[in-house]
Amino acid sequence: MDPLTEVLGAEPPTTVRALAEETRSALAAQVHEARRATAALNAEAVEVALRGVPLPVRGLVRKTLGA
Amino acid sequence: MTAQAASVPTHPQLVRVARLLGVEVEQLPVELATVPADDLRTLHDQIGEAIHRGARARFAAVAGLAAKLPAPAAGRLAQTFLPPVLAARVCEHLEPARARDLVGRVSLPYLADIAVALDPVGSREVVRAIPAPRVGEVARLLLERHEYVVMAEFARVVDEDALVAALEAASPHDLLCVVPLLEWNDTLERVVAHLPAEQLDRIVAELDHEELADLALALDPVRFGPVIARVDEVTVTALTRILLDRREHAAMARLAAVLPVELLSATLRVVPPDELDRLRPLLTDAQRELLAGLS
């Protein structure tokens, strides 16, 4: 499968699909990297947020957030 | 043209894609610049979905928590612990009424940071729930930061009162940068047609002739009537010369449509014969009759 379609989980517009394979691969790599960075930011934000939650309810909040 | 006007992004959707990916526009594959704007917007939204796909449930859970807490506490906690990029995603899951409560509980810079990261179309209902005065305050800050692309994206979804508030925050030089990025719709047409007199006066006072020509072209000269109504013969003549120098004969003909007869007569008198020959086929019958009467 085209690496860009794979990382997007959907077919990009026709004009994007028509770009050179090298371009689509480079873009797919940038999307992968952005996903990784955002996931890290997300996890860090949840951990930081949990530190601000009173200890007795921290477990409940952690469960709610799926952290 | 001023330095500010020169900073208008040539391809605003590329700016949005780059921001979402956390890279500079120059780091994007060069060939991406050949993709039409509408397709880049679709790609932008697909990338946004892909980046946050795994966290959707978590964003919804945070929004659920925010709904259960008292608004002051929710606002304080969000600003303290939730980075704006993630807060923007949580916003997509908020009830509009709750969002309306919360926007007054967080600082303006935080709200502006969220606005930069927000997908205004995906969060349309939340965005439209924000009171117009608050939209105006955020717009002022975004304009100070030269976030013209963000402003233009929001202009697509906000209601008329909010759009009025946002555009009232714009200086004439801000308008020069934002207007070329706008997608015209009925709401925008109405708001631009009824810009406050004070703002129109500032446009005439603060923009030089070249900049006024830039704005006329960006707006489309047919929307330039309210500004034209405030300028003198010297300015109209200067605008005419600039448009003709730029080979913008079609735009000149469209400007002629909003010129009062006396100003049109005055400006046609100074148009060189060879330029008149180019202009004549683009004029209306009535304008051609006027032109014939001058010679």
Interface residues (C-beta under 8 A of the other chain):
Chain A: V7 L8 G9 A10 P12 P13 T14 T15 V16 L19 A20 E22 T23 A26 L27 Q30 V31 E33 A34 R35 A37 T38 A39 L41 N42 A45 V46 V48 A49 G52 V61 T64 L65 G66 A67
Chain B: L20 L21 G22 V23 Q27 L28 P29 V30 E31 L32 T34 V35 P36 D38 D39 T42 L43 Q46 I47 E49 A50 I51 H52 R53 G54 A55 A57 R58 A61 V62 G64 L65 L77 T80 F81 L82 P83 V85 L86
